[in-house]
Structures are given as C-alpha cells and as structure tokens.
Amino acid sequence: MFIDMRRLLAITLMAFISLAALAQESPSKARLMVAETDGATGFYLALGAPDRIPGAYIVFDQFAQTCIFLGNSSSDALKSIDDIIALFDKSSGTSVDFPARLAVGETFIAYGKSSCVVKSRFLQGKRLSFFYEHDAYVTETFLTKEDARSLRRMIESLNICSVR
C-alpha cells in the first residue's frame, strides 16, 4: 500500500510539472511576410519582437523584428523553410547563418545576417534561437518546430494557390 501511494504521488508530481512547463508556451509570433524590395518580391520569415536582448533591460515593443529571407518565390521559400525545419534534427549548439533584414512593422530598416543556433530546453525539446546584431544591440528570437511546420503549411498553400 505504501509503495502504491509513493508511485501515485510521483505520477501526480510529474503531471503537475509537465503542465506547468506547457503552460509557459506563448502563442507564435512568427509569420510569413511577402515584401517587395529592390523591385523584386521576397518571402520572409518574420520572427516578431525579440524574446530577449542579452545584457539589456528593455521594453520589447520598442525594437524591430528579425526577418529571415526565404527566397524570391514560394518554391524557394518552401526549400528554405525545409532547411530550417531540418535544423531541429541537428545537435544542440549547431549554428547556421541566414540572410536577414530588420523590420519595423512592414518597413525594412537594415540588412544583414542572422545566426541561428539549435538549443535544447528541459521538458520543452529543441528550439532555434535567431540572433541579429544591430548597431546598438543584439536581439535573440526563438522559433519552435511546431511554428516552423505551421509556416511550411502556409507556404505550401501558396504553392497550391499559384498552380491553380
């Protein structure tokens, strides 16, 4: 009887910890952005406001979002998002650079690169951390595998619509 009570207590405790970890997930800020730059249409993975700026106490609404360039066509964007999804299968610490722009709203204000690092989190699995170095600060924005897959479905639907 005593062993069963300990087992029940352990299961209850693990369920509570799991629920608490899942409750901390916020809705995705990532979205697909189609913009015309330099006379050409480009597809971008807009990551939303930064999750953190290392070494700074900030109000996130005051900072621009990082936008990863995916390509000039929906098929290029699909390949790029597949490459991003493949990063989740790499080991923690793997780093890749992507061409990126910094945007305020729908307007690009800077062009550069974003370093993407694969990170593992206890009870939450892997996520990608995108860093963008700007003049005065470095931003860090996270992307989960579910968010990346959702964006892939969005791009796929664009491909289907353009074929019809």
Phi, psi and omega in degrees: 000317182295322179294320179296323179293320178294319179296316179297318178296318179296317179296316179297317179297316179296321178296318179296316179296319179296317179296321179295321179293319180290329181292341181278351178292133178257159178298153183296138173262344184289143178208164177271133181234129176249123184223152176259120178229135179053036177079003180236145177280137179229145176258132183230145171266101180276118187272354181083185180298150182297148176282330177197157173236104186308130177082009183227144170262119190221167165254114190298333183296343184275356186248151180285162179263151176275133179237115181275127179287125181257338179146175182268349179227165180293330178290323174296318180296321179297317178296317181296318180291328174296321176296321178293316179297323179296336179297334180294340178272354179278164181286154180301135181101347177298137183231139178221144177259142178233144172295139185211164175227155175258132184231144169247113187065237179257006184255127177280135181243344181205155178235141179187219178224156177238128176273131179250127181237132177281127180233145175252139178236138180300129179069355181240358178075202183271155171211161178259137179247117180259124178253137175231122181267119179249175183308311188257348185202168174240126179262157175226126180229140185256151176224129177266164180295322179297319178296318179295319178295322178297318177294326177297317178298324178296315179294320177302318181294328175295319178298317180295317180295324182285337179284325184290000000 
